[in-house]
Amino acid sequence: MPNDVAQSEAGQRVNQHGFTLLEIMLVMVLLGLAISAILPSIMPDDSGALMQKEARRMIMLAQTSQEKALLHGMDMGLQQTTEGYRFLVYKQGKWQPVSGDRMLSPVALNESLRFTILPGESVWRDTLDLEQDNGFTFDASDEEASSDSEHEAEPDLFFWTSGEISPAELRLFSADAPRHALSINLKEHGEIALAEGVKR
């Protein structure tokens, strides 16, 4: 009789242990489901990481264009496009898309991202207008002879052979959440850097 009681108690302990393990597994599954349901509301997508990646690429390409202008003695430019942006070079009396340089080939942004260019001080604009008055633009014959793509080639940002650049803020933001953005500051003396903090 005592043996039967001892075996019964041991069986209950085994059953109780198995039931507790099942409970833990069930709790783990429920926690996993809860986390998977909550995370999308906390982090709707990876747009933040994507913005950081695109901002770093934009800075690197802008610096490359700036260095090319200095080394080769050719004014360079950045033009915003419907897909993203492209780099231009001023040669043969007109602005042309950069060709033969894989590093500065046109960039298509991820469809979830947008960017805008906010011009800085107006001093460089006055200098540009003066240079245009002195022939630093298309003449009539060039305009008539140029193709549509060449005619539309006009920079939004300039990288001069002197090392100076047109001051501006490049603001990169998510198409779904435009209040969350990263800003790249371009200083007239040539500094290009990611701004601190998040613009709102």
C-alpha positions as CSV (number, residue, x, y, z in Angstrom):
1,M,0.0,0.0,0.0
2,P,2.7,2.5,0.8
3,N,4.4,1.6,-2.5
4,D,1.2,2.4,-4.4
5,V,0.9,5.8,-2.7
6,A,4.5,6.6,-3.4
7,Q,4.1,5.6,-7.1
8,S,0.9,7.7,-7.3
9,E,2.7,10.8,-5.8
10,A,5.6,10.3,-8.2
11,G,3.2,10.1,-11.2
12,Q,1.5,13.3,-10.1
13,R,4.9,15.0,-9.9
14,V,5.8,13.9,-13.4
15,N,2.4,15.0,-14.7
16,Q,2.7,18.3,-12.9
17,H,6.2,18.9,-14.3
18,G,5.0,18.1,-17.9
19,F,2.1,20.4,-17.5
20,T,4.3,23.3,-16.3
21,L,6.6,22.8,-19.3
22,L,3.6,23.0,-21.6
23,E,2.5,26.2,-19.9
24,I,6.0,27.8,-20.4
25,M,5.9,26.8,-24.1
26,L,2.4,28.3,-24.5
27,V,3.5,31.5,-22.8
28,M,6.5,31.7,-25.1
29,V,4.3,31.3,-28.2
30,L,1.9,33.9,-26.9
31,L,4.8,36.3,-26.2
32,G,6.1,35.8,-29.7
33,L,2.7,36.5,-31.2
34,A,2.3,39.6,-29.1
35,I,5.8,40.9,-30.0
36,S,5.1,40.3,-33.7
37,A,1.9,42.3,-33.4
38,I,3.4,45.2,-31.4
39,L,6.6,45.7,-33.3
40,P,5.1,47.0,-36.5
41,S,3.4,49.8,-34.6
42,I,6.6,50.7,-32.9
43,M,8.8,50.3,-35.9
44,P,6.6,50.6,-39.0
45,D,9.4,49.8,-41.4
46,D,13.2,50.1,-41.8
47,S,12.9,53.6,-43.4
48,G,15.2,55.0,-40.7
49,A,18.0,52.7,-41.6
50,L,17.3,53.2,-45.3
51,M,17.5,57.0,-44.9
52,Q,20.8,56.7,-43.1
53,K,22.2,54.5,-45.9
54,E,21.0,56.9,-48.6
55,A,22.3,59.9,-46.7
56,R,25.7,58.4,-46.4
57,R,25.8,57.5,-50.1
58,M,24.6,61.0,-51.0
59,I,27.4,62.6,-48.9
60,M,30.0,60.3,-50.4
61,L,28.9,61.0,-54.0
62,A,28.8,64.8,-53.4
63,Q,32.3,64.7,-52.0
64,T,33.4,62.7,-55.0
65,S,31.9,65.3,-57.3
66,Q,33.6,68.0,-55.3
67,E,37.0,66.3,-55.5
68,K,36.6,65.7,-59.2
69,A,35.9,69.4,-59.8
70,L,39.1,70.3,-57.9
71,L,41.3,67.7,-59.5
72,H,40.1,68.0,-63.1
73,G,39.4,71.8,-63.1
74,M,35.8,71.3,-64.3
75,D,32.7,72.7,-62.6
76,M,30.3,70.0,-61.4
77,G,26.7,70.0,-60.4
78,L,23.9,67.9,-58.9
79,Q,20.5,67.9,-60.4
80,Q,17.4,66.5,-58.8
81,T,15.4,64.1,-61.1
82,T,12.0,62.4,-60.8
83,E,13.8,59.2,-59.8
84,G,16.5,60.7,-57.5
85,Y,19.4,62.7,-58.7
86,R,22.3,62.8,-61.2
87,F,25.6,64.6,-61.6
88,L,26.5,67.1,-64.3
89,V,29.7,68.6,-65.6
90,Y,30.2,71.9,-67.4
91,K,32.2,71.4,-70.6
92,Q,32.1,72.6,-74.2
93,G,30.1,75.6,-73.1
94,K,27.2,73.7,-71.5
95,W,26.1,71.4,-68.7
96,Q,26.1,67.7,-69.5
97,P,25.3,64.6,-67.6
98,V,28.5,62.9,-66.3
99,S,29.4,60.0,-68.6
100,G,32.1,57.3,-68.4
101,D,32.2,57.5,-64.5
102,R,30.4,54.6,-62.8
103,M,30.8,56.3,-59.4
104,L,28.8,59.4,-60.5
105,S,26.1,57.6,-62.5
106,P,22.5,58.6,-62.0
107,V,21.0,57.5,-58.6
108,A,17.5,56.2,-58.3
109,L,16.2,56.5,-54.7
110,N,14.1,53.8,-53.1
111,E,10.5,54.4,-53.9
112,S,9.7,54.9,-50.2
113,L,12.1,57.8,-49.9
114,R,12.0,61.4,-51.1
115,F,14.4,64.3,-51.0
116,T,14.2,68.1,-51.4
117,I,16.9,70.8,-51.8
118,L,16.6,73.9,-49.6
119,P,19.0,76.6,-50.9
120,G,21.2,78.4,-48.4
121,E,22.6,81.9,-48.6
122,S,21.9,83.9,-51.7
123,V,25.5,85.2,-52.2
124,W,26.5,82.3,-54.5
125,R,23.4,83.0,-56.6
126,D,24.6,86.6,-57.3
127,T,28.0,85.2,-58.3
128,L,26.2,82.7,-60.6
129,D,24.1,85.4,-62.2
130,L,27.2,87.4,-62.8
131,E,29.0,84.5,-64.5
132,Q,25.9,83.8,-66.6
133,D,26.0,87.4,-67.8
134,N,29.6,86.8,-68.8
135,G,28.6,83.9,-71.0
136,F,28.5,81.0,-68.5
137,T,25.3,79.5,-69.9
138,F,23.9,78.1,-73.1
139,D,23.9,80.4,-76.1
140,A,21.0,80.3,-78.6
141,S,22.7,78.1,-81.1
142,D,23.5,75.5,-78.4
143,E,19.9,75.5,-77.2
144,E,18.6,74.8,-80.6
145,A,21.1,72.1,-81.4
146,S,20.9,70.3,-78.1
147,S,18.7,67.4,-77.3
148,D,15.9,67.6,-74.7
149,S,18.0,65.8,-72.1
150,E,20.9,68.2,-72.6
151,H,18.6,71.2,-72.7
152,E,17.2,70.2,-69.3
153,A,20.6,69.7,-67.8
154,E,20.9,72.5,-65.2
155,P,22.3,71.9,-61.7
156,D,20.4,72.5,-58.5
157,L,23.7,72.4,-56.6
158,F,27.2,73.5,-57.8
159,F,30.7,72.2,-57.1
160,W,33.1,74.8,-58.3
161,T,36.7,74.2,-59.3
162,S,37.8,76.5,-56.5
163,G,36.5,73.9,-53.9
164,E,33.5,76.0,-53.0
165,I,30.0,74.6,-53.2
166,S,26.5,76.2,-53.3
167,P,25.3,76.2,-49.7
168,A,22.1,74.2,-49.2
169,E,20.3,71.7,-47.1
170,L,19.4,68.3,-48.6
171,R,16.5,66.9,-46.7
172,L,15.9,63.2,-47.1
173,F,12.6,61.9,-45.8
174,S,10.2,58.9,-45.8
175,A,7.3,59.2,-48.3
176,D,4.9,57.8,-45.6
177,A,6.2,59.9,-42.7
178,P,7.6,63.2,-44.1
179,R,8.0,64.6,-40.6
180,H,10.9,62.2,-40.0
181,A,13.8,63.3,-42.0
182,L,17.6,63.5,-42.2
183,S,19.4,66.6,-43.4
184,I,22.7,67.0,-45.2
185,N,24.3,70.4,-44.8
186,L,26.4,71.8,-47.6
187,K,28.6,74.7,-46.5
188,E,29.9,77.3,-49.0
189,H,33.5,76.6,-48.0
190,G,33.1,73.0,-49.0
191,E,32.0,71.1,-45.9
192,I,29.4,68.4,-46.5
193,A,28.0,66.6,-43.4
194,L,25.0,65.0,-42.0
195,A,23.1,67.3,-39.6
196,E,22.7,66.3,-36.0
197,G,19.3,65.1,-34.9
198,V,16.1,64.5,-36.8
199,K,14.3,67.3,-38.6
200,R,10.6,67.6,-37.9
